[in-house]
Amino acid sequence: MRKIILFALGVILLVIVIFAATRIANPKKEADPTLQRVVQNVYVEEVKNANIPILIPATGNVIAKERLELYAEVQGLFTGSSHDFKVGQRYERGQTLISIDASEYRASVQSTKSNLYNLIASIMPDLRLDYPNAYPKWQKYLQDFQITNTTPPLPEFSTEQEKYFITGRNIQTTYYDLKNMEERLIKFNIRAPYSGIVTEALVTRGTLIRSGQKLGEFINPAIYEMEVSVPGNVANFLKIGEKVSLSTMDNSSNFTGTIIRINASVNQTTQTVNVFLEINDVNVKEGMFLQANISAKEQENAYKIPRRLLVNERQLFFVRDSVLDLIDVNPVFFSAEDVVVQGIPDGTKILSRTLPGAYAGQVVKIMENDTPKNEASTTDTISQN
């Protein structure tokens, strides 16, 4: 049995050695690697140059064009108003916004007015004797004089002698003191210069008001202004009276404004010019933050593309005979997302979407543009033996 087992083992070992030697002597040839070339699918658009309007985006806050900050020029107690003097209250033109107690001061005015009347009455006998020609007009002045009404102007002097006589009796000085007091008396009542709304109320009825104290703010809600900044190099293309489209930041509402003023100086820091727009819209509110698209000019023989398509800020990829190449362009205006360029011949097929890793000489395949733009580019693989 031992001889049989040893013989079998020897035969098995011999077979293994022969098999191994055969494998070493005749190695299996590996298949040649297949050369693969990746063809990128791209989307293009055919250039057709035209006159492109240059729209300058700008933002700004809306403020009331007619705004009145109410300050007290006299002292007294806040006694009344045509309506409750509160935020949001509307007043029509001529209505009383704030009425300050002027009873004490009004009595002083009446006293001075009575004093003027007495002075004129005291000179009437002398006028009748020394200046008979001037006597009728002064007599009529006294007859028309009303203590409760505004003091009328003094009669004009006919001669120098009459002027000296009247002035020497202190009548002119008393008259001008009285007119000054009457002007001050008017300031106890603050009236609305136009129809508007109270936007800030700092006092209520019964408040003791002091001279120089701020009382509130009053605006006209029918007309607003908006200040925006535009690049200094396009400010010369703007015109007074030009219409401007406005919108809220979420584009939920649209309005129309008009250019009413353009600053003549350029901001040294930002190199921009301030432009003022007028807005007449009942839906606009003070404090709103709006975006404006100002039409500056039209660029002839130009084409607008997304900024992301620019290569090195002055080149574009285009397709020529299924191969990518670069073309030099001249950017004439940049916006936040787009750029207006010149120098692309009509009919040139430029990439309409960015292609990661693109390079000049890359083989591509043009796809139809009916595929959604957010779909990623696909690739085809061509095998070459």
Secondary structure, 3 states (H helix, E strand, C coil): CHHHHHHHHHHHHHHHHHHHHHHHHCCCCCCCCCEEEEEEEEEEEECCCEEEEEEEEEEEEEEECCEEEEECCCCEEEEECCCCCCCCCEECCCCEEEEECCHHHHHHHHHHHHHHHHHHHHHHHHHHHHCCCCHHHHHHHHHHCCCCCCCCCCCCCCCHHHHHHHHHCCHHHHHHHHHHHHHHHHCCEEECCCCEEEEEECCCCCCEECCCCEEEEEECCCCEEEEEEEEHHHHHHCCCCCEEEEEECCCCCEEEEEEEEECCCCCCCCCEEEEEEEECCCCCCCCCEEEEEEEEEEEEEEEEEEHHHCECCCEEEEEECCEEEEEECEEEEECCCEEEEECCCCCCEEECCCCCCCCCCCEEEEECCCCCCCCCCCEEEEEEC
